[in-house]
Amino acid sequence: MMKSIVFSQVLNIEKFRISSDSTRHLTGQLEFGFRAKKQDVDLFDYTLKSNVFYFSKTKAYFFLSELRSTKVANKRGEYGGFAHARIALNRKKITPEIFSQIQFDRGIGLDNRRIFGAVLREQLYTSSKSYLHTNQGFFYELETWENRDSLGSAKYLINPFVKFSANLTYEQKVATNVYWFSTVYFQSRPEPNYFFKPRLSGEAVLRFKVNAKISWSNSFTFTYDMLPVIRLARYYHQIKSTLTLDLNFEKKKSK
């Protein structure tokens, strides 16, 4: 079975946030990317992302989606994607957030993954050029996996879990129009026999802002899963380049 990556149970939404002092507006992004990955085989894939955000005076709303097509040599192509919705219930230093996500990845046999959760986000440090914050919370995860036996028939494994999730995120303005972003996730089942057998994942991104609308990013991500659901490699990593078009629908105030 050809494999493709599932980076994290909960989408890494932190890199899509903008400054917390933003005024009321609607904004969005379109991303076009290609990716090289090293697992059992070398492969390439192409992605199209669409992200929409609305920031009111007291709340923030996020909707993100991705579709991906993967091809390896002459083998059959595989498809994957997700949709993620999140609401930040205030825009203060400590912010409760609720979210849901649906995801599929035909390459590894993930028929669908549904997630519902809540976290508490706290700003640890903020300056004009950098910020540091953390998220901690819980989510309910329901996965349906397709697992083929030696005869080629499909069997579906359904795995409902409650999981604890925590992450630490740092962003730094390196130079004019150059930004560094990094985040690390810890996710595990809150049970004595499973808590110290987590899924660890992280991402490092170097973003170059070409102009007010266009930016170019190079990223490295990894996942290490101590308890994979089916027989998959515990460690994955990927290197990706992405072109992003920023859209801003804010109406200019008349003087």
Buried (B, 14 or more C-beta within 10 A) or exposed (E): BBBBBBBBBBBBBBBBBEEBEBEEBBBBBEBEBEBEBEBEEEBEBEBBBBBBBBBEEEBBBBBBBBBBBBBBEEEEEBBBBBBBBBBBEEBEEEBBBBBBBBBBBBBBBBBEBBBEBEBEBBBEEBEEEBBBBBBBBEBBBEBBBBBEEEEEEEEEEEEEBEBBBBBBBBBBBEEEEEBBBBBBBBBBBEEEEBEEEBBBBBBBBBBBBEEEEEBEBEBBBBBBBEEBBBEBEEEBBBEBEBBBEBEEEEEEEEE
